[in-house]
């Protein structure tokens, strides 16, 4: 998640140097894309484009396989999702132990 946020916040053109081990290396998609296995993320004009590459193997209709939103909004979603996962893990530990975390 941290690498994704750093990629989204990086300046255009510096992604290839900073994230070369995380970038998509295939021929199907153009541009600099962060490879997250099933999902590819691309930045264009302060917009984040998320591509479900597995779904695109079965459908060419981009309205079902891609979405676009402002970069800052995607970072917010990532942060919110991560925070919710942490809260859930803490609740699970409390339930299992019967003791609150400090």
C-alpha positions in Angstrom: 0.0 0.0 0.0 2.8 2.4 0.8 4.5 1.8 -2.6 1.1 2.5 -4.3 0.7 5.8 -2.4 4.3 6.8 -3.2 3.7 6.0 -6.9 0.6 8.1 -6.9 2.4 11.0 -5.2 5.5 10.9 -7.4 6.2 13.4 -10.1 5.5 12.4 -13.7 8.6 10.9 -15.2 10.3 9.8 -12.0 8.2 6.6 -11.7 10.5 4.6 -14.0 13.5 5.2 -11.8 11.8 5.0 -8.4 9.5 2.0 -9.0 11.1 0.0 -11.8 10.7 -3.3 -9.9 6.9 -2.6 -9.4 6.1 -1.5 -12.9 4.0 -3.4 -15.5 6.4 -4.9 -18.1 3.9 -6.4 -20.6 2.9 -5.1 -24.1 -0.9 -4.9 -23.7 -1.0 -1.5 -21.9 0.7 1.7 -22.8 2.3 4.1 -20.4 3.8 3.7 -16.9 1.7 1.4 -14.8 2.2 0.2 -11.3 1.6 -3.6 -11.3 -0.4 -5.0 -8.4 -1.0 -8.4 -9.9 -4.7 -8.2 -10.8 -4.9 -4.4 -10.8 -2.7 -2.0 -12.7 -2.6 1.7 -11.7 -1.8 4.5 -14.1 -1.6 8.3 -13.5 -2.7 10.8 -16.1 -3.3 14.5 -15.5 -3.7 14.1 -11.7 -6.2 11.2 -12.3 -5.7 7.6 -11.2 -6.8 4.9 -13.6 -7.3 1.5 -12.1 -7.4 -1.4 -14.5 -8.6 -4.9 -13.6 -6.3 -6.7 -15.9 -7.7 -10.2 -15.1 -11.3 -9.1 -16.0 -10.0 -7.5 -19.3 -8.9 -11.0 -20.4 -12.7 -11.8 -20.6 -14.2 -8.4 -21.4 -13.3 -5.5 -23.7 -15.9 -3.3 -22.2 -13.9 -0.8 -20.1 -16.9 0.4 -18.2 -16.7 -2.9 -16.3 -12.9 -3.3 -16.0 -11.6 0.2 -15.3 -12.4 3.2 -13.2 -10.9 6.7 -12.9 -10.8 9.1 -10.0 -8.5 11.9 -8.8 -5.2 10.7 -7.4 -5.9 12.3 -3.9 -9.3 10.4 -3.8 -7.6 7.1 -4.4 -5.0 7.8 -1.7 -7.9 8.6 0.6 -9.5 5.2 -0.2 -6.3 3.4 0.4 -5.7 5.1 3.7 -9.3 4.5 4.8 -9.2 0.8 3.8 -5.9 0.2 5.6 -7.2 1.9 8.8 -10.4 -0.2 8.7 -8.3 -3.4 8.4 -6.1 -2.4 11.3 -9.2 -1.7 13.5 -10.6 -5.1 12.5 -7.4 -6.9 13.5 -7.3 -5.1 16.8 -11.0 -6.1 17.5 -10.2 -9.7 16.6 -7.3 -9.8 19.0 -9.4 -8.3 21.8 -12.2 -10.8 21.3 -9.7 -13.7 21.3 -7.8 -12.6 24.3 -10.6 -11.0 26.3 -8.2 -8.2 27.2 -8.0 -4.8 25.6 -4.8 -3.7 23.7 -2.7 -1.0 25.2 
